[in-house]
Amino acid sequence: MGTTAWWLGRTGDFIKTIDILQHKLVPVHEVLPKQEKESLLERLGVGEDSFPKIFASDPALVKIEVKPGDVIRITRKSQTSGKSTYYRVVVDK
């Protein structure tokens, strides 16, 4: 399921942690490059505010460097179409 790490919790017990990004149910998240973002917005004829939001603190974004205004491409496996692509814009809380 991915890399595991052990750390000492507040209680003095070792706690096993896992990399949730390696779980089969977590889709691939990636930041769109600036040119691709501009092309997408132009092709769809919308602004950033038209996309659903995703918090910069979302666990799926922990390992990729994101900032507010970035557009994230989320690629999920689909039983009917093979894969489906969704877009979200990064916001602060």
C-alpha positions as CSV (number, residue, x, y, z in Angstrom):
1,M,0.0,0.0,0.0
2,G,3.0,2.3,0.1
3,T,5.7,3.4,2.3
4,T,5.1,3.0,6.0
5,A,6.8,5.1,8.7
6,W,6.9,4.7,12.5
7,W,6.9,7.6,14.9
8,L,6.6,8.0,18.6
9,G,3.2,9.4,19.5
10,R,2.4,11.7,22.5
11,T,1.6,8.7,24.6
12,G,5.0,7.1,24.0
13,D,3.6,4.5,21.8
14,F,4.9,3.8,18.3
15,I,2.2,4.6,15.7
16,K,2.2,3.2,12.2
17,T,1.6,5.7,9.5
18,I,0.9,5.1,5.8
19,D,1.2,7.1,2.6
20,I,-2.4,7.6,1.6
21,L,-1.4,8.7,-1.8
22,Q,-0.4,5.1,-2.6
23,H,-3.9,3.7,-1.8
24,K,-5.7,2.3,-4.8
25,L,-8.8,4.4,-4.1
26,V,-6.9,7.8,-4.1
27,P,-6.8,9.2,-7.6
28,V,-3.8,10.9,-9.2
29,H,-3.6,14.7,-8.4
30,E,-1.3,16.9,-10.4
31,V,-0.8,20.7,-10.8
32,L,-1.4,22.0,-14.3
33,P,1.5,23.9,-15.8
34,K,0.6,27.6,-16.4
35,Q,0.3,27.3,-20.2
36,E,-2.0,24.2,-19.9
37,K,-4.1,26.0,-17.3
38,E,-4.5,29.1,-19.5
39,S,-5.3,26.8,-22.5
40,L,-8.0,24.9,-20.5
41,L,-9.6,28.1,-19.2
42,E,-9.7,29.5,-22.8
43,R,-11.0,26.2,-24.3
44,L,-13.8,26.0,-21.7
45,G,-14.5,29.8,-21.8
46,V,-14.5,30.1,-18.0
47,G,-12.5,31.6,-15.2
48,E,-10.9,30.0,-12.2
49,D,-13.9,30.8,-10.1
50,S,-16.0,28.4,-12.2
51,F,-14.1,25.3,-10.9
52,P,-14.9,23.4,-7.8
53,K,-12.5,24.2,-4.9
54,I,-10.0,22.1,-3.1
55,F,-8.1,23.3,0.0
56,A,-4.4,23.6,-0.1
57,S,-4.3,21.6,3.1
58,D,-6.1,18.6,1.4
59,P,-4.2,15.4,2.3
60,A,-4.0,14.5,-1.4
61,L,-2.0,17.7,-2.0
62,V,0.5,17.3,0.8
63,K,3.3,16.0,-1.4
64,I,2.9,18.4,-4.3
65,E,3.7,22.1,-4.0
66,V,0.5,24.0,-4.5
67,K,-0.6,27.6,-4.0
68,P,-4.0,29.3,-4.2
69,G,-5.0,29.7,-7.8
70,D,-3.4,26.6,-9.0
71,V,-5.6,24.2,-11.0
72,I,-5.3,20.5,-10.1
73,R,-6.1,17.8,-12.5
74,I,-7.5,14.7,-10.8
75,T,-7.5,11.5,-12.9
76,R,-9.7,8.7,-11.6
77,K,-10.2,5.2,-12.9
78,S,-13.6,4.6,-14.3
79,Q,-15.3,1.3,-15.0
80,T,-17.3,2.8,-17.9
81,S,-14.8,5.1,-19.6
82,G,-11.5,3.8,-18.4
83,K,-10.5,7.0,-16.8
84,S,-12.2,10.3,-16.0
85,T,-10.6,13.7,-15.5
86,Y,-11.7,16.4,-13.0
87,Y,-10.3,19.8,-12.3
88,R,-10.2,21.8,-9.0
89,V,-8.8,25.2,-8.1
90,V,-6.7,25.5,-5.0
91,V,-7.9,27.8,-2.2
92,D,-6.8,28.6,1.3
93,K,-9.1,27.8,4.2
